[in-house]
Amino acid sequence: MKKSLIRTVPLLLVPLLLHPAWANAESCAETLKKVETLYNNTVDSCGQDPASDCSGLLVRGTHRADPAKGQKWDVWNPSPKAVELGTFAASYMRADGISYEDPGMSTQNGYLITPRDLVRDPETPVHVYCAFPNDAWTDFRNDRGCGDNKNTAPTEAVCQAMKPPVSTPNAWVAHFTQYNNNRQQDQLQCGFNMRNPMSSKERVDAFRNFMGARKVINSREFQTQTELRLGNPKTDELPVLAFFYSDQRGLNDALANQKDYKAKTGKDRNIIKIDFPRTPVAKASFSCIQTSTPTEPKFCDKYIESSTWVQRPDPKLGPNTWSLTVVPTACGRAIKDDQTDRMFAELYNKHKDDQQWREYSVNGGSLRRQMVCHLAAVYDGKPVRNKPEWNLEPARPYVDQATAVAQHCNPY
């Protein structure tokens, strides 16, 4: 349902709202200005509506379908899981301490969603159903991705329905940090409900609590993005603000998404480069795509020859530790830093639904760090990447690269 025509609009955004309809083509500089204004707009609310309606960036990292694998989808339309739940996942970032280091999910491209106050007919806005200060494994939750996580023994309700209710940033942080030593911490968190028939004040308070809680944990959880669930749009009706890429590896996919979106919807959308912050106190920066045609990168057709779960004894982790035995292809063993994300994405897509993987992290926890360590480390003059098999254990802690190398790619 669309909002009433009578709305209280923050003064900062008035110049943007007077711009012609977004379906019309605009210059990259104009799109860039909108993106930067949204990111730097740190209002507490949008008049009588949540701050998500007029400030910050709604970000979704994407993977293109691979026809060779029988896959067929458009990145801007709801996935089969989103159709099942009735909502899709995105993250939220803003200049005032709501940040993370990459788009997540082992990708370097995606799109930005136009917030509600900037959507103009004939496009239809999407609605925020709930907001989690940290990635929350929402694909495994009921209540449209906002409620109980089926992977956990306790029952998680939306924060306002917890007993006692979690109704302030401090209450959320206290609830979250009680699970500091639990591998399922992110799955045990609650999300702030923002759905009708809540009042405007209740929705404003819910998103304010989400922002406040994230700011408290941002330094600790900087490697993990926030997570919102948004109502599914109709096919080809998602109000895309811009496509983006975060480094050169994602540019070709962003270009392909832009081309497909134009072909399917008739709408022109620009591509913005996002340089995500490198530290929790830094800010993201944005720029327009270079006009020169990029050189087609050379990637491996296949990075992993085989990967199998085995149980092995480990002096630090115990006698029956799950280990993923990985045999890279010859091409995979020879890659440089610019292809590590693609290699890990192949591993992730193969094993993301395995219980051994999901028990520790939706993104594989320290598995990516261990994999990169095998590519980078050299011991006694012998590159670790040349070992016949790489053994990666999801139970190992996430550490920085120097520590991983110092502990022979087996952090503990």
C-alpha positions as CSV (number, residue, x, y, z in Angstrom):
1,M,0.0,0.0,0.0
2,K,1.4,3.4,-0.9
3,K,1.8,6.1,1.7
4,S,-0.4,9.1,2.0
5,L,0.4,12.0,-0.2
6,I,0.8,14.2,2.9
7,R,4.2,13.6,4.3
8,T,6.7,15.4,6.5
9,V,9.9,15.5,4.4
10,P,13.3,16.5,5.9
11,L,14.5,19.8,4.5
12,L,17.8,18.3,3.5
13,L,16.2,16.1,0.8
14,V,13.8,18.7,-0.7
15,P,16.2,19.5,-3.6
16,L,16.4,15.8,-4.5
17,L,12.7,15.2,-4.4
18,L,12.1,18.0,-6.9
19,H,14.2,16.1,-9.5
20,P,12.3,14.7,-12.5
21,A,11.0,11.1,-12.4
22,W,13.7,8.5,-11.8
23,A,12.7,6.4,-14.7
24,N,14.2,9.0,-17.0
25,A,17.9,8.8,-17.9
26,E,20.1,11.0,-15.8
27,S,23.9,11.6,-15.7
28,C,26.1,9.5,-13.5
29,A,27.1,12.7,-11.7
30,E,23.4,13.2,-10.8
31,T,23.1,9.7,-9.5
32,L,26.3,10.0,-7.6
33,K,25.0,13.2,-5.9
34,K,21.9,11.3,-4.7
35,V,24.0,8.4,-3.4
36,E,26.3,10.7,-1.5
37,T,23.5,12.8,-0.1
38,L,21.7,9.7,1.2
39,Y,24.8,8.2,2.7
40,N,25.7,11.5,4.5
41,N,22.2,12.2,5.7
42,T,22.3,11.2,9.4
43,V,18.8,12.2,10.5
44,D,17.2,10.5,13.4
45,S,13.9,10.1,11.5
46,C,12.2,11.2,8.3
47,G,9.6,13.4,9.9
48,Q,7.0,10.9,11.1
49,D,8.6,8.0,9.3
50,P,11.8,5.8,10.0
51,A,15.2,7.1,8.9
52,S,15.4,4.3,6.4
53,D,12.8,6.2,4.3
54,C,15.0,9.1,3.4
55,S,18.6,8.4,4.6
56,G,21.4,5.8,4.3
57,L,21.9,3.3,1.6
58,L,20.0,0.1,1.1
59,V,22.6,-2.3,-0.4
60,R,22.2,-5.8,-1.9
61,G,25.2,-7.8,-3.1
62,T,24.3,-10.1,-6.0
63,H,25.6,-13.1,-8.0
64,R,24.6,-13.5,-11.6
65,A,23.0,-16.7,-12.8
66,D,25.2,-19.2,-14.6
67,P,23.4,-20.7,-17.6
68,A,26.0,-23.4,-17.8
69,K,24.7,-24.7,-14.4
70,G,21.0,-24.4,-15.5
71,Q,20.6,-21.2,-13.5
72,K,18.2,-18.5,-14.7
73,W,17.3,-15.3,-12.8
74,D,17.5,-11.6,-12.8
75,V,19.4,-10.1,-9.8
76,W,16.8,-7.4,-9.2
77,N,13.8,-9.9,-8.9
78,P,13.0,-12.0,-5.8
79,S,14.9,-15.3,-5.6
80,P,13.1,-18.6,-4.9
81,K,13.9,-18.2,-1.2
82,A,12.6,-14.7,-1.2
83,V,9.4,-15.8,-2.9
84,E,9.1,-18.5,-0.2
85,L,9.5,-16.1,2.7
86,G,7.7,-13.1,1.1
87,T,10.7,-10.8,1.7
88,F,14.3,-10.4,0.5
89,A,17.4,-9.4,2.4
90,A,19.5,-6.2,2.0
91,S,21.9,-4.4,4.2
92,Y,22.0,-0.7,5.4
93,M,24.9,1.6,5.8
94,R,25.3,5.3,6.7
95,A,28.1,7.7,7.4
96,D,27.6,7.9,11.1
97,G,29.0,4.6,12.3
98,I,26.8,2.1,10.5
99,S,29.4,0.5,8.3
100,Y,31.0,-2.7,7.1
101,E,34.0,-3.7,4.9
102,D,32.4,-5.2,1.8
103,P,29.0,-6.1,0.4
104,G,29.1,-9.6,1.9
105,M,28.3,-13.0,0.4
106,S,31.6,-13.1,-1.5
107,T,30.6,-10.7,-4.1
108,Q,31.9,-7.4,-5.4
109,N,28.8,-6.0,-7.1
110,G,25.1,-5.5,-6.7
111,Y,22.6,-2.6,-6.6
112,L,21.3,0.2,-4.3
113,I,17.6,0.4,-3.6
114,T,15.7,3.7,-3.9
115,P,14.4,4.6,-0.4
116,R,10.6,5.2,0.0
117,D,10.7,9.0,0.1
118,L,12.5,9.2,-3.3
119,V,10.3,6.7,-5.2
120,R,8.1,8.3,-7.8
121,D,5.2,6.9,-9.9
122,P,5.1,4.5,-11.8
123,E,7.6,2.8,-9.5
124,T,6.5,1.2,-6.3
125,P,8.5,1.5,-3.0
126,V,9.6,-1.5,-1.0
127,H,8.9,-1.6,2.7
128,V,11.3,-2.6,5.5
129,Y,9.7,-5.4,7.5
130,C,12.4,-5.8,10.2
131,A,16.0,-4.7,10.9
132,F,18.8,-6.7,12.4
133,P,22.0,-4.9,13.6
134,N,24.1,-7.8,12.4
135,D,23.8,-10.4,9.6
136,A,21.1,-12.7,11.1
137,W,20.8,-15.8,8.9
138,T,17.3,-14.6,7.9
139,D,16.9,-17.2,5.2
140,F,16.4,-19.7,8.1
141,R,13.9,-17.6,10.0
142,N,10.1,-17.8,10.1
143,D,7.8,-14.8,10.2
144,R,8.9,-13.6,6.8
145,G,12.5,-13.8,7.8
146,C,12.0,-11.7,10.9
147,G,11.4,-14.3,13.6
148,D,12.6,-17.6,15.0
149,N,15.8,-19.2,13.5
150,K,15.2,-22.9,12.9
151,N,18.9,-23.6,13.5
152,T,18.8,-22.6,17.2
153,A,17.2,-24.3,20.2
154,P,15.8,-21.1,21.8
155,T,12.9,-19.3,20.1
156,E,13.7,-15.9,18.8
157,A,10.7,-13.5,18.3
158,V,11.0,-9.9,17.0
159,C,12.7,-7.8,19.6
160,Q,9.5,-6.1,20.7
161,A,7.9,-9.5,21.5
162,M,10.8,-11.0,23.4
163,K,10.3,-11.6,27.1
164,P,11.2,-9.1,28.5
165,P,10.8,-6.9,25.4
166,V,14.1,-5.7,23.8
167,S,13.1,-2.1,23.2
168,T,16.3,0.0,23.4
169,P,19.8,-0.2,21.9
170,N,21.3,-1.1,25.2
171,A,18.8,-3.8,25.8
172,W,19.6,-5.3,22.3
173,V,23.4,-5.2,23.0
174,A,22.9,-6.9,26.3
175,H,20.8,-9.6,24.7
176,F,23.3,-10.1,21.9
177,T,26.5,-10.1,24.0
178,Q,25.1,-12.7,26.4
179,Y,26.0,-15.1,23.5
180,N,29.5,-13.9,23.0
181,N,31.0,-17.4,23.3
182,N,28.3,-19.1,21.3
183,R,29.0,-19.9,17.7
184,Q,25.4,-19.2,16.8
185,Q,25.4,-15.7,18.2
186,D,24.2,-14.0,15.1
187,Q,21.4,-16.5,14.7
188,L,20.3,-16.0,18.3
189,Q,19.8,-12.2,17.9
190,C,16.4,-10.6,17.6
191,G,15.3,-8.2,14.9
192,F,13.3,-5.0,15.3
193,N,9.9,-5.3,13.8
194,M,8.8,-2.4,11.5
195,R,5.6,-3.8,9.9
196,N,2.0,-2.5,9.9
197,P,-0.2,-2.1,11.9
198,M,2.5,-0.5,14.0
199,S,2.2,3.2,14.5
200,S,4.5,5.7,12.9
201,K,6.2,6.4,16.2
202,E,6.7,2.7,16.9
203,R,8.3,2.2,13.5
204,V,10.5,5.3,14.0
205,D,11.6,4.0,17.4
206,A,12.3,0.5,16.0
207,F,14.7,1.8,13.3
208,R,16.3,4.2,15.7
209,N,17.0,1.2,18.1
210,F,18.4,-0.8,15.2
211,M,20.8,2.1,14.3
212,G,21.8,2.7,17.9
213,A,22.6,-1.0,18.5
214,R,24.7,-1.3,15.4
215,K,26.7,1.8,16.3
216,V,27.6,0.1,19.6
217,I,28.8,-3.1,18.0
218,N,30.1,-1.6,14.8
219,S,33.8,-1.8,15.7
220,R,33.6,-5.4,16.8
221,E,31.3,-6.6,13.9
222,F,32.8,-4.5,11.1
223,Q,33.5,-7.6,9.0
224,T,29.8,-8.4,9.0
225,Q,27.1,-6.3,7.3
226,T,23.7,-5.3,8.8
227,E,20.6,-7.1,7.6
228,L,17.1,-5.9,6.8
229,R,14.1,-7.9,5.3
230,L,12.2,-5.9,2.7
231,G,8.8,-6.8,1.1
232,N,9.2,-8.4,-2.3
233,P,8.5,-6.2,-5.3
234,K,6.5,-7.3,-8.3
235,T,8.6,-8.7,-11.2
236,D,10.8,-6.1,-12.8
237,E,9.4,-3.4,-10.5
238,L,12.1,-3.0,-7.9
239,P,13.1,0.7,-7.7
240,V,16.8,0.4,-8.4
241,L,18.7,3.5,-7.5
242,A,22.0,2.4,-9.1
243,F,24.1,-0.7,-9.8
244,F,27.4,-0.8,-8.1
245,Y,30.7,-2.6,-8.0
246,S,33.3,-2.5,-5.2
247,D,36.4,-3.4,-7.1
248,Q,37.5,-4.3,-10.6
249,R,36.4,-7.9,-10.2
250,G,32.8,-6.9,-10.0
251,L,32.7,-4.4,-12.8
252,N,31.8,-6.8,-15.6
253,D,28.9,-8.2,-13.6
254,A,27.7,-4.7,-12.9
255,L,27.8,-3.8,-16.6
256,A,25.9,-7.0,-17.5
257,N,23.3,-6.3,-14.8
258,Q,22.9,-2.7,-16.1
259,K,22.4,-4.0,-19.7
260,D,19.9,-6.7,-18.7
261,Y,17.9,-4.2,-16.5
262,K,17.6,-1.8,-19.4
263,A,16.5,-4.6,-21.8
264,K,13.9,-5.9,-19.3
265,T,12.5,-2.7,-17.9
266,G,13.4,0.0,-20.4
267,K,15.1,2.0,-17.5
268,D,18.5,3.5,-17.5
269,R,20.5,3.1,-14.3
270,N,24.0,4.3,-13.7
271,I,26.8,2.3,-12.2
272,I,28.5,3.7,-9.1
273,K,31.8,2.4,-7.7
274,I,31.7,2.0,-3.9
275,D,35.0,2.0,-2.0
276,F,33.9,0.4,1.3
277,P,35.6,1.7,4.4
278,R,38.8,-0.2,5.5
279,T,38.3,0.5,9.2
280,P,35.2,0.9,11.4
281,V,35.8,4.7,11.8
282,A,36.4,5.4,8.1
283,K,33.7,6.3,5.6
284,A,32.8,4.8,2.3
285,S,33.5,6.8,-0.9
286,F,31.7,6.8,-4.2
287,S,32.6,7.5,-7.8
288,C,31.3,7.1,-11.3
289,I,32.3,4.3,-13.6
290,Q,35.2,4.9,-15.9
291,T,34.1,5.5,-19.4
292,S,36.9,3.4,-21.0
293,T,36.0,-0.2,-21.9
294,P,37.5,-2.5,-19.2
295,T,39.9,-5.3,-20.2
296,E,38.2,-8.6,-20.0
297,P,39.7,-10.4,-17.0
298,K,41.1,-13.9,-17.2
299,F,39.4,-16.2,-14.7
300,C,39.5,-19.9,-14.1
301,D,36.7,-21.9,-15.5
302,K,36.9,-23.9,-12.3
303,Y,38.8,-23.3,-9.1
304,I,38.0,-26.4,-7.0
305,E,38.6,-29.9,-8.3
306,S,37.0,-31.5,-5.3
307,S,36.0,-30.8,-1.7
308,T,34.8,-33.3,0.9
309,W,33.9,-33.2,4.6
310,V,36.0,-35.5,6.8
311,Q,36.5,-35.9,10.5
312,R,40.1,-35.6,11.8
313,P,41.8,-35.4,15.2
314,D,43.1,-31.9,15.9
315,P,45.4,-31.1,18.9
316,K,43.5,-27.8,19.6
317,L,39.9,-28.6,18.4
318,G,39.4,-32.2,19.5
319,P,39.4,-35.8,18.2
320,N,36.5,-35.6,15.8
321,T,36.9,-32.2,14.2
322,W,35.0,-31.5,10.9
323,S,37.5,-30.6,8.1
324,L,36.8,-29.6,4.5
325,T,39.4,-31.3,2.4
326,V,39.9,-29.2,-0.7
327,V,41.8,-30.1,-3.9
328,P,42.2,-27.0,-6.1
329,T,42.5,-27.1,-9.8
330,A,45.8,-26.2,-11.4
331,C,44.3,-22.9,-12.4
332,G,43.0,-22.4,-8.8
333,R,46.5,-23.0,-7.3
334,A,48.0,-20.3,-9.6
335,I,45.6,-17.4,-8.9
336,K,46.5,-14.0,-7.6
337,D,44.7,-11.9,-5.0
338,D,42.2,-10.6,-7.5
339,Q,40.5,-14.0,-7.8
340,T,40.4,-15.2,-4.2
341,D,36.8,-14.0,-3.8
342,R,35.7,-16.0,-6.9
343,M,37.5,-19.1,-5.6
344,F,35.8,-18.8,-2.2
345,A,32.4,-18.1,-3.9
346,E,32.7,-21.4,-5.7
347,L,33.4,-23.2,-2.4
348,Y,30.6,-21.2,-0.7
349,N,28.0,-22.1,-3.3
350,K,28.8,-25.8,-3.1
351,H,28.8,-26.1,0.7
352,K,26.7,-23.2,2.1
353,D,23.8,-25.5,3.0
354,D,25.9,-28.2,4.7
355,Q,25.4,-28.5,8.4
356,Q,29.1,-28.5,9.1
357,W,29.3,-25.1,7.3
358,R,26.2,-23.5,8.7
359,E,26.9,-24.5,12.3
360,Y,29.7,-21.9,12.5
361,S,28.8,-19.1,10.1
362,V,26.5,-18.3,7.1
363,N,29.7,-17.0,5.3
364,G,31.9,-19.9,6.4
365,G,33.5,-18.1,9.4
366,S,37.3,-18.4,9.1
367,L,37.2,-20.7,6.1
368,R,38.0,-17.9,3.7
369,R,40.9,-16.7,5.8
370,Q,42.3,-20.3,5.9
371,M,41.9,-20.6,2.2
372,V,43.7,-17.3,1.5
373,C,46.4,-18.4,3.9
374,H,47.0,-21.5,1.8
375,L,47.4,-19.3,-1.2
376,A,49.8,-16.8,0.5
377,A,52.0,-18.7,2.9
378,V,55.4,-20.2,2.3
379,Y,57.1,-22.5,4.8
380,D,60.6,-23.7,4.5
381,G,60.7,-22.3,1.0
382,K,57.7,-24.3,-0.1
383,P,54.4,-22.6,-1.1
384,V,51.5,-24.0,0.8
385,R,49.3,-23.6,-2.3
386,N,51.2,-26.6,-3.8
387,K,50.1,-29.0,-1.0
388,P,48.0,-31.9,-2.6
389,E,45.1,-31.1,-0.3
390,W,44.1,-28.2,1.8
391,N,42.3,-28.9,5.1
392,L,40.0,-26.1,6.3
393,E,38.2,-26.4,9.6
394,P,35.1,-24.1,10.1
395,A,35.5,-24.3,13.9
396,R,38.7,-22.3,13.8
397,P,38.5,-18.7,14.9
398,Y,38.6,-15.8,12.5
399,V,42.0,-14.0,12.8
400,D,44.0,-11.5,10.8
401,Q,46.1,-12.8,7.9
402,A,49.4,-12.3,9.8
403,T,48.2,-14.5,12.6
404,A,46.9,-17.1,10.3
405,V,50.2,-17.4,8.5
406,A,52.1,-17.4,11.8
407,Q,49.9,-20.3,13.0
408,H,50.6,-22.3,9.8
409,C,47.0,-21.6,8.4
410,N,45.5,-23.4,11.4
411,P,44.5,-20.6,13.7
412,Y,43.3,-21.6,17.2
